Amino acid sequence: MAFWTDGLAPEPKRQFRFKVNFPGMPDGGTWYARSATKPTFAVSQSEHKFLNHTFYYPGKVTWNTVTISFADPANPDATAGLLRMFTASGYRVPDGGIIDHKDLQTLGKENSTNALGQVHIQGLNEEGKVIEEWILNNAFVVGFTLNDYSYEGEDLSTVDCELRFDWASFDNSMSGAANKFKINTLGGATDIPLGSNPAGTPGFSGGGIDGRFTDASET
């Protein structure tokens, strides 16, 4: 039954019901995060032309960057937290000359991902319980934007942090959804059996090793 016809049905997902866990930030950034873009991906395409026809073939998958926006409280200081994280990633300001090898340090993936930690973006229901979770694997900071000072404005100061990652894991196995799905490792998925389905309604079983949804009629 559709969620809008049954007052007892679970509510649909809402934009404002979410929290983030950003390990590199004080308190995980949870209570001063303002917004977070969900992971998205793009698939490249190759084409073959024959006469006046064009045929397309899917290619490689690229996950797009995610941006998390924070209010910038004075304590803890979000700006200082991100700059400290960036320094831990290997960035050095060339202001003291070259004294030893540490002054020649540059950004590296291991340091960058360790400084940030594993970022979680969680969707919540009306009871505050997690119903879905995105995990950004091997994430690191690629952009850092502060809003401006202005005598004309009274808005809160904000910090936007853009993240690049290799792939995102998704898990809604803790929800009451009929089509539960969990991708927890690179190239892998967890089967989550489903119960019976209403008559005439296609069912889905959480993907096999390829992580795809399978229509019940195929099984």
Contacts in CASP RR format, 6 or more apart in sequence:
PFRMAT RR
TARGET T0000
AUTHOR 0000-0000-0000
METHOD contacts of the structure
MODEL  1
MAFWTDGLAPEPKRQFRFKVNFPGMPDGGTWYARSATKPTFAVSQSEHKF
LNHTFYYPGKVTWNTVTISFADPANPDATAGLLRMFTASGYRVPDGGIID
HKDLQTLGKENSTNALGQVHIQGLNEEGKVIEEWILNNAFVVGFTLNDYS
YEGEDLSTVDCELRFDWASFDNSMSGAANKFKINTLGGATDIPLGSNPAG
TPGFSGGGIDGRFTDASET
1 9 0 8 1.000
2 9 0 8 1.000
3 9 0 8 1.000
3 10 0 8 1.000
3 11 0 8 1.000
3 12 0 8 1.000
10 125 0 8 1.000
10 176 0 8 1.000
11 125 0 8 1.000
11 126 0 8 1.000
13 123 0 8 1.000
13 131 0 8 1.000
13 132 0 8 1.000
17 123 0 8 1.000
17 124 0 8 1.000
17 125 0 8 1.000
17 126 0 8 1.000
17 128 0 8 1.000
18 36 0 8 1.000
18 121 0 8 1.000
18 122 0 8 1.000
18 123 0 8 1.000
18 124 0 8 1.000
19 30 0 8 1.000
19 33 0 8 1.000
19 122 0 8 1.000
19 123 0 8 1.000
19 124 0 8 1.000
20 28 0 8 1.000
20 29 0 8 1.000
20 30 0 8 1.000
20 33 0 8 1.000
20 36 0 8 1.000
20 68 0 8 1.000
20 119 0 8 1.000
20 120 0 8 1.000
20 121 0 8 1.000
20 122 0 8 1.000
21 28 0 8 1.000
21 29 0 8 1.000
21 30 0 8 1.000
21 119 0 8 1.000
21 120 0 8 1.000
21 122 0 8 1.000
22 28 0 8 1.000
22 29 0 8 1.000
22 30 0 8 1.000
22 33 0 8 1.000
22 68 0 8 1.000
22 116 0 8 1.000
22 119 0 8 1.000
22 161 0 8 1.000
23 116 0 8 1.000
23 117 0 8 1.000
23 118 0 8 1.000
23 119 0 8 1.000
24 81 0 8 1.000
24 85 0 8 1.000
24 115 0 8 1.000
24 116 0 8 1.000
24 117 0 8 1.000
25 70 0 8 1.000
25 76 0 8 1.000
25 78 0 8 1.000
25 81 0 8 1.000
25 82 0 8 1.000
25 85 0 8 1.000
26 76 0 8 1.000
26 77 0 8 1.000
26 78 0 8 1.000
26 81 0 8 1.000
27 76 0 8 1.000
29 70 0 8 1.000
29 78 0 8 1.000
32 70 0 8 1.000
32 71 0 8 1.000
32 72 0 8 1.000
32 73 0 8 1.000
32 78 0 8 1.000
33 68 0 8 1.000
33 69 0 8 1.000
33 70 0 8 1.000
33 71 0 8 1.000
34 69 0 8 1.000
34 70 0 8 1.000
34 71 0 8 1.000
34 158 0 8 1.000
35 68 0 8 1.000
35 69 0 8 1.000
36 66 0 8 1.000
36 67 0 8 1.000
36 68 0 8 1.000
36 69 0 8 1.000
36 121 0 8 1.000
37 66 0 8 1.000
37 67 0 8 1.000
37 68 0 8 1.000
38 66 0 8 1.000
38 121 0 8 1.000
38 134 0 8 1.000
39 63 0 8 1.000
39 64 0 8 1.000
39 66 0 8 1.000
39 121 0 8 1.000
39 134 0 8 1.000
39 136 0 8 1.000
39 165 0 8 1.000
39 168 0 8 1.000
40 63 0 8 1.000
40 64 0 8 1.000
41 61 0 8 1.000
41 62 0 8 1.000
41 63 0 8 1.000
41 64 0 8 1.000
41 168 0 8 1.000
42 61 0 8 1.000
42 62 0 8 1.000
42 64 0 8 1.000
43 58 0 8 1.000
43 59 0 8 1.000
43 60 0 8 1.000
43 61 0 8 1.000
43 62 0 8 1.000
44 58 0 8 1.000
44 59 0 8 1.000
44 60 0 8 1.000
44 61 0 8 1.000
44 62 0 8 1.000
45 56 0 8 1.000
45 57 0 8 1.000
45 58 0 8 1.000
45 59 0 8 1.000
46 56 0 8 1.000
46 57 0 8 1.000
46 59 0 8 1.000
47 54 0 8 1.000
47 55 0 8 1.000
47 56 0 8 1.000
47 57 0 8 1.000
48 54 0 8 1.000
48 55 0 8 1.000
48 57 0 8 1.000
49 55 0 8 1.000
63 165 0 8 1.000
63 166 0 8 1.000
63 167 0 8 1.000
63 168 0 8 1.000
65 142 0 8 1.000
65 162 0 8 1.000
65 163 0 8 1.000
65 164 0 8 1.000
66 119 0 8 1.000
66 121 0 8 1.000
66 136 0 8 1.000
66 139 0 8 1.000
66 162 0 8 1.000
66 163 0 8 1.000
66 165 0 8 1.000
67 160 0 8 1.000
67 161 0 8 1.000
67 162 0 8 1.000
67 163 0 8 1.000
68 119 0 8 1.000
68 121 0 8 1.000
68 160 0 8 1.000
68 161 0 8 1.000
68 163 0 8 1.000
69 158 0 8 1.000
69 159 0 8 1.000
69 160 0 8 1.000
69 161 0 8 1.000
70 78 0 8 1.000
70 158 0 8 1.000
70 159 0 8 1.000
70 160 0 8 1.000
70 161 0 8 1.000
71 78 0 8 1.000
71 156 0 8 1.000
71 157 0 8 1.000
71 158 0 8 1.000
72 78 0 8 1.000
72 79 0 8 1.000
72 146 0 8 1.000
72 156 0 8 1.000
72 157 0 8 1.000
72 158 0 8 1.000
72 159 0 8 1.000
78 159 0 8 1.000
79 146 0 8 1.000
79 159 0 8 1.000
82 141 0 8 1.000
82 144 0 8 1.000
82 159 0 8 1.000
82 161 0 8 1.000
85 115 0 8 1.000
85 116 0 8 1.000
85 141 0 8 1.000
86 115 0 8 1.000
86 141 0 8 1.000
86 144 0 8 1.000
88 111 0 8 1.000
88 114 0 8 1.000
88 115 0 8 1.000
89 107 0 8 1.000
89 108 0 8 1.000
89 111 0 8 1.000
89 112 0 8 1.000
89 115 0 8 1.000
89 116 0 8 1.000
89 140 0 8 1.000
89 141 0 8 1.000
90 105 0 8 1.000
90 106 0 8 1.000
90 107 0 8 1.000
90 108 0 8 1.000
90 111 0 8 1.000
90 112 0 8 1.000
91 106 0 8 1.000
91 107 0 8 1.000
92 102 0 8 1.000
92 103 0 8 1.000
92 105 0 8 1.000
92 106 0 8 1.000
94 103 0 8 1.000
96 103 0 8 1.000
97 103 0 8 1.000
98 104 0 8 1.000
109 138 0 8 1.000
109 140 0 8 1.000
112 140 0 8 1.000
112 141 0 8 1.000
113 138 0 8 1.000
113 139 0 8 1.000
113 140 0 8 1.000
115 140 0 8 1.000
116 139 0 8 1.000
116 140 0 8 1.000
116 141 0 8 1.000
116 163 0 8 1.000
117 139 0 8 1.000
118 135 0 8 1.000
118 136 0 8 1.000
118 137 0 8 1.000
118 139 0 8 1.000
119 135 0 8 1.000
119 136 0 8 1.000
119 139 0 8 1.000
119 163 0 8 1.000
119 165 0 8 1.000
120 133 0 8 1.000
120 134 0 8 1.000
120 135 0 8 1.000
120 136 0 8 1.000
121 133 0 8 1.000
121 134 0 8 1.000
121 136 0 8 1.000
122 130 0 8 1.000
122 132 0 8 1.000
122 133 0 8 1.000
122 134 0 8 1.000
123 130 0 8 1.000
123 131 0 8 1.000
123 132 0 8 1.000
123 133 0 8 1.000
124 130 0 8 1.000
124 131 0 8 1.000
125 131 0 8 1.000
125 175 0 8 1.000
129 174 0 8 1.000
130 174 0 8 1.000
131 172 0 8 1.000
131 174 0 8 1.000
131 175 0 8 1.000
131 176 0 8 1.000
131 177 0 8 1.000
132 170 0 8 1.000
132 171 0 8 1.000
132 172 0 8 1.000
132 174 0 8 1.000
132 175 0 8 1.000
133 170 0 8 1.000
133 171 0 8 1.000
133 172 0 8 1.000
133 174 0 8 1.000
134 168 0 8 1.000
134 169 0 8 1.000
134 170 0 8 1.000
135 168 0 8 1.000
135 169 0 8 1.000
135 170 0 8 1.000
135 171 0 8 1.000
136 163 0 8 1.000
136 165 0 8 1.000
136 168 0 8 1.000
137 165 0 8 1.000
137 166 0 8 1.000
137 167 0 8 1.000
137 168 0 8 1.000
137 169 0 8 1.000
137 186 0 8 1.000
138 165 0 8 1.000
138 166 0 8 1.000
138 167 0 8 1.000
139 163 0 8 1.000
139 164 0 8 1.000
139 165 0 8 1.000
140 163 0 8 1.000
140 164 0 8 1.000
140 165 0 8 1.000
141 161 0 8 1.000
141 162 0 8 1.000
141 163 0 8 1.000
142 162 0 8 1.000
142 163 0 8 1.000
142 164 0 8 1.000
143 160 0 8 1.000
143 161 0 8 1.000
143 162 0 8 1.000
144 159 0 8 1.000
144 160 0 8 1.000
144 161 0 8 1.000
144 162 0 8 1.000
145 159 0 8 1.000
145 160 0 8 1.000
145 162 0 8 1.000
146 157 0 8 1.000
146 158 0 8 1.000
146 159 0 8 1.000
146 160 0 8 1.000
147 155 0 8 1.000
147 157 0 8 1.000
147 158 0 8 1.000
166 186 0 8 1.000
167 186 0 8 1.000
169 183 0 8 1.000
169 184 0 8 1.000
169 185 0 8 1.000
170 181 0 8 1.000
170 182 0 8 1.000
170 183 0 8 1.000
171 181 0 8 1.000
171 182 0 8 1.000
171 183 0 8 1.000
171 184 0 8 1.000
172 180 0 8 1.000
172 181 0 8 1.000
172 182 0 8 1.000
173 180 0 8 1.000
173 181 0 8 1.000
173 182 0 8 1.000
173 190 0 8 1.000
173 192 0 8 1.000
178 194 0 8 1.000
178 195 0 8 1.000
178 197 0 8 1.000
178 203 0 8 1.000
178 204 0 8 1.000
179 194 0 8 1.000
179 203 0 8 1.000
179 204 0 8 1.000
179 206 0 8 1.000
179 213 0 8 1.000
180 192 0 8 1.000
180 194 0 8 1.000
180 206 0 8 1.000
181 189 0 8 1.000
181 192 0 8 1.000
181 206 0 8 1.000
181 207 0 8 1.000
181 211 0 8 1.000
181 213 0 8 1.000
182 189 0 8 1.000
182 190 0 8 1.000
182 192 0 8 1.000
182 206 0 8 1.000
183 189 0 8 1.000
183 190 0 8 1.000
183 211 0 8 1.000
184 190 0 8 1.000
187 209 0 8 1.000
187 210 0 8 1.000
187 211 0 8 1.000
188 208 0 8 1.000
188 209 0 8 1.000
188 210 0 8 1.000
188 211 0 8 1.000
189 206 0 8 1.000
189 207 0 8 1.000
189 208 0 8 1.000
189 209 0 8 1.000
189 210 0 8 1.000
189 211 0 8 1.000
190 206 0 8 1.000
191 205 0 8 1.000
191 206 0 8 1.000
191 207 0 8 1.000
191 208 0 8 1.000
192 205 0 8 1.000
192 206 0 8 1.000
193 205 0 8 1.000
194 203 0 8 1.000
194 204 0 8 1.000
194 205 0 8 1.000
194 206 0 8 1.000
194 216 0 8 1.000
197 203 0 8 1.000
197 216 0 8 1.000
202 215 0 8 1.000
202 216 0 8 1.000
202 217 0 8 1.000
203 215 0 8 1.000
203 216 0 8 1.000
204 213 0 8 1.000
204 214 0 8 1.000
204 215 0 8 1.000
204 216 0 8 1.000
205 213 0 8 1.000
205 214 0 8 1.000
205 216 0 8 1.000
205 219 0 8 1.000
206 213 0 8 1.000
206 214 0 8 1.000
207 213 0 8 1.000
207 214 0 8 1.000
208 214 0 8 1.000
END
